[in-house]
């Protein structure tokens, strides 16, 4: 697939995704870029590592900016603190070339992703990691996804 083709595919995937899929995509992206940054650090590829850390930081910032305190202020406050901590650890890892900070941020991101996956599966009855997971299937089978109860 050409670069243009993959860009178009990603654009369409984002535009047609349901909110729960978008959140999963954000976790996947943050984890992927953090792993890439870690690997680049191990190879002393500092420019690549820095670029990947910045991408992961941007995704975490987007997750923090996407919180809706009007829905659940307490949960949003807790998640904002967690996202802030992850962001700081990614910055620390980037600036100090600190593998422990990378591993800590990665561990939290992976845990949060798994928690999100279980929540989506429980509320929709569909495993978001399965090949059959799609926005249309979730909408058809369960209606609108909501964390409001």
C-alpha positions as CSV (number, residue, x, y, z in Angstrom):
1,X,0.0,0.0,0.0
2,X,1.4,3.4,-0.9
3,X,1.9,6.1,1.7
4,X,-1.1,8.0,0.3
5,X,-3.2,4.9,0.4
6,X,-2.3,4.2,4.1
7,X,-3.0,7.8,5.0
8,X,-6.4,7.6,3.4
9,X,-7.1,4.3,5.1
10,X,-6.2,5.8,8.5
11,X,-8.3,8.9,7.8
12,X,-11.3,6.8,6.9
13,X,-10.8,4.5,9.9
14,X,-10.8,7.5,12.3
15,X,-13.7,9.3,10.6
16,X,-15.9,6.2,10.8
17,X,-14.9,4.9,14.2
18,X,-17.1,4.9,17.2
19,X,-15.8,6.7,20.3
20,X,-14.8,3.4,22.0
21,X,-12.8,2.5,18.9
22,X,-11.1,5.9,18.8
23,X,-10.0,5.5,22.4
24,X,-8.6,2.0,21.6
25,X,-6.8,3.5,18.7
26,X,-5.3,6.2,20.9
27,X,-4.0,3.6,23.4
28,X,-2.6,1.5,20.6
29,X,-0.8,4.5,19.1
30,X,0.6,5.6,22.4
31,X,1.8,2.1,23.2
32,X,3.3,1.6,19.7
33,X,5.2,4.9,19.7
34,X,6.4,4.3,23.2
35,X,7.8,0.9,22.3
36,X,9.4,2.4,19.2
37,X,11.0,5.1,21.3
38,X,12.3,2.5,23.7
39,X,13.8,0.4,20.9
40,X,15.4,3.5,19.4
41,X,16.8,4.4,22.8
42,X,18.4,1.0,23.1
43,X,20.1,1.5,19.7
44,X,21.2,5.1,20.7
45,X,19.0,6.5,17.9
46,X,18.2,9.7,19.8
47,X,16.4,11.6,17.0
48,X,14.1,8.7,16.3
49,X,13.6,8.1,20.0
50,X,12.8,11.8,20.6
51,X,10.3,11.8,17.7
52,X,8.5,8.7,18.9
53,X,8.3,10.0,22.5
54,X,6.8,13.3,21.3
55,X,4.2,11.4,19.3
56,X,3.3,9.3,22.3
57,X,3.1,12.5,24.4
58,X,0.8,14.1,21.9
59,X,-1.5,11.1,22.0
60,X,-1.6,11.1,25.8
61,X,-2.3,14.9,25.7
62,X,-5.2,14.3,23.3
63,X,-6.6,11.6,25.7
64,X,-6.4,14.1,28.5
65,X,-8.0,16.9,26.4
66,X,-10.8,14.6,25.4
67,X,-12.0,14.0,29.0
68,X,-15.5,15.3,29.7
69,X,-15.8,16.3,33.3
70,X,-19.4,17.2,32.9
71,X,-20.2,13.5,32.5
72,X,-18.2,12.3,35.5
73,X,-16.0,14.9,37.3
74,X,-14.4,12.4,39.7
75,X,-13.4,9.9,37.1
76,X,-12.1,12.6,34.8
77,X,-10.0,14.1,37.5
78,X,-8.5,10.7,38.3
79,X,-7.8,10.0,34.6
80,X,-6.4,13.5,34.1
81,X,-3.9,12.9,36.9
82,X,-3.0,9.5,35.5
83,X,-2.5,10.9,31.9
84,X,-0.5,13.8,33.4
85,X,1.8,11.3,35.2
86,X,2.2,9.2,32.0
87,X,3.1,12.3,30.0
88,X,5.7,13.4,32.6
89,X,7.3,9.9,32.6
90,X,7.5,10.0,28.8
91,X,9.1,13.5,29.0
92,X,11.5,12.2,31.7
93,X,12.4,9.2,29.5
94,X,13.0,11.4,26.5
95,X,15.1,14.0,28.3
96,X,17.1,11.7,30.6
97,X,17.1,8.6,28.4
98,X,15.6,6.8,31.4
99,X,14.5,3.3,30.6
100,X,12.8,2.9,33.9
101,X,10.5,5.9,33.1
102,X,9.7,4.4,29.7
103,X,8.8,1.1,31.2
104,X,6.7,2.7,33.9
105,X,4.7,4.7,31.3
106,X,4.4,1.7,29.0
107,X,3.2,-0.5,31.8
108,X,0.4,2.0,32.8
109,X,-0.6,2.5,29.1
110,X,-0.9,-1.2,28.6
111,X,-2.9,-1.7,31.8
112,X,-5.2,1.1,30.8
113,X,-5.6,-0.3,27.3
114,X,-6.5,-3.7,28.8
115,X,-9.0,-2.1,31.2
116,X,-10.6,-0.2,28.2
117,X,-10.7,-3.5,26.2
118,X,-12.5,-5.3,29.0
119,X,-15.0,-2.3,29.4
120,X,-15.8,-2.3,25.7
121,X,-16.2,-6.1,25.7
122,X,-18.4,-6.0,28.8
123,X,-20.7,-3.2,27.6
124,X,-20.9,-4.3,24.0
125,X,-20.4,-8.0,24.3
126,X,-17.7,-7.8,21.6
127,X,-14.0,-8.2,22.0
128,X,-12.4,-5.1,20.4
129,X,-9.3,-7.1,19.6
130,X,-11.2,-9.6,17.6
131,X,-11.1,-9.4,13.8
132,X,-14.9,-8.9,13.7
133,X,-14.9,-5.8,15.8
134,X,-16.4,-2.9,13.9
135,X,-18.3,0.2,14.6
136,X,-21.3,-1.0,12.6
137,X,-21.4,-4.3,14.5
138,X,-21.3,-2.6,17.9
139,X,-24.0,-0.1,16.8
140,X,-26.2,-2.8,15.4
141,X,-26.0,-5.2,18.3
142,X,-26.0,-2.8,21.3
143,X,-27.0,0.7,20.2
144,X,-25.0,3.7,21.4
145,X,-22.0,3.1,23.7
146,X,-22.1,5.2,26.9
147,X,-20.1,5.3,30.1
148,X,-22.9,7.3,31.7
149,X,-24.8,4.1,32.7
